[in-house]
Amino acid sequence: MCLLERVLRWDAQRVVLATTTHRSPCNPLRRNGRLRALHLCEYGAQAAAVHGGLSAQRAGREARPGLLGALREVELHRDYIDHLDGELVIEAERLLESTMSWQYAFRVHFADELIARGRVAVIAR
């Protein structure tokens, strides 16, 4: 499942992406036709994965697979997001990297409004 559509910019520490998949009736996270803001954590985790893949590619290596280990300090400023007409902008910033794990902060904006943020920890497989 790929929820992110475009990379807007990225560097060694962060990536910014955009998407409209929250509007799609085929979004696999929808239940009873609705998409809860809680699923923005998945958008943030996918942004972290995109950053990891781009960073590995730049270094001439393959990205290591990982598993979501934890979510922390998650703040949601909406209940549902399926009705938001326009793009979501998702930013992930690497906070920590080791051989066994990564930590990222993520933020999701809609029309210049922060609608979600948190931290994601990824454990290397």
URFENTA-V433843 format. One record per residue. N is the residue number from 1. PHI is phi in degrees with one decimal (NA if undefined). OMEGA is omega in radians with two decimals (999 if undefined). Layout:
[[N/PHI/OMEGA] [N/PHI/OMEGA]]
//
This chain:
[[1/NA/3.10] [2/-117.2/-3.08] [3/-97.4/-3.05] [4/-101.6/-3.02] [5/-107.4/-3.04] [6/-141.7/2.98] [7/-88.7/3.10] [8/-86.1/3.09] [9/-166.5/3.09] [10/-160.0/3.04] [11/-145.7/-3.05] [12/-63.3/-3.05] [13/-108.3/-3.02] [14/-147.5/3.07] [15/-137.9/3.06] [16/-126.3/-3.08] [17/-128.0/3.10] [18/-134.4/-3.14] [19/-161.7/2.99] [20/-123.3/-3.08] [21/-65.3/3.08] [22/-65.7/-3.13] [23/-86.3/-3.03] [24/-70.8/3.05] [25/-65.5/3.14] [26/-93.0/3.13] [27/-57.4/-3.04] [28/-67.3/3.13] [29/-89.5/3.14] [30/-66.4/3.02] [31/-133.1/-3.11] [32/52.6/3.08] [33/78.4/-3.07] [34/-119.5/3.10] [35/-126.2/-3.12] [36/-75.0/3.10] [37/-61.9/3.10] [38/-53.5/-3.13] [39/-70.8/3.05] [40/-65.2/3.03] [41/-63.2/3.08] [42/-66.8/3.07] [43/-60.8/3.11] [44/-64.3/3.12] [45/-65.4/3.11] [46/-67.5/3.08] [47/-63.1/3.09] [48/-61.4/3.13] [49/-64.9/3.10] [50/-62.0/3.13] [51/-61.2/3.11] [52/-60.7/3.12] [53/-66.6/3.11] [54/-64.4/3.13] [55/-64.8/3.12] [56/-64.4/3.13] [57/-60.7/3.12] [58/-61.8/-3.13] [59/-83.6/3.12] [60/77.8/3.13] [61/-131.8/3.08] [62/-86.8/3.09] [63/-69.7/3.09] [64/-80.9/3.08] [65/-69.9/3.13] [66/-145.5/3.10] [67/-120.8/3.07] [68/-63.5/-3.10] [69/-97.8/-3.09] [70/-165.4/2.94] [71/-116.8/-3.13] [72/-137.8/3.05] [73/48.9/-3.13] [74/-76.8/3.05] [75/-124.9/3.10] [76/-118.0/-3.07] [77/-108.9/3.08] [78/-145.1/3.02] [79/-90.6/-3.12] [80/-129.2/-3.13] [81/-126.7/-3.05] [82/-64.9/-3.10] [83/-87.8/-3.10] [84/-72.5/-3.04] [85/-92.7/-3.12] [86/138.1/-3.07] [87/-84.3/2.87] [88/-94.5/3.05] [89/-116.1/-3.06] [90/-116.9/3.11] [91/-120.4/3.04] [92/-125.6/3.14] [93/-123.2/3.14] [94/-70.9/3.12] [95/-99.3/-3.05] [96/-150.8/3.08] [97/-143.6/3.02] [98/-135.5/3.13] [99/-70.5/-3.06] [100/-111.2/-3.09] [101/-161.8/3.09] [102/-137.6/3.01] [103/-126.9/3.14] [104/-130.5/2.90] [105/-97.2/3.07] [106/-128.0/3.07] [107/-138.3/3.10] [108/-122.9/3.14] [109/-117.9/2.95] [110/-130.8/3.12] [111/50.3/3.11] [112/66.4/3.10] [113/-107.4/3.05] [114/-70.1/-3.13] [115/-111.5/3.09] [116/-162.1/3.02] [117/-158.2/3.12] [118/170.4/3.08] [119/-127.7/3.11] [120/-126.0/3.05] [121/-111.0/-3.12] [122/-119.3/3.13] [123/-103.3/3.14] [124/-66.7/3.09] [125/-92.0/999]]
//
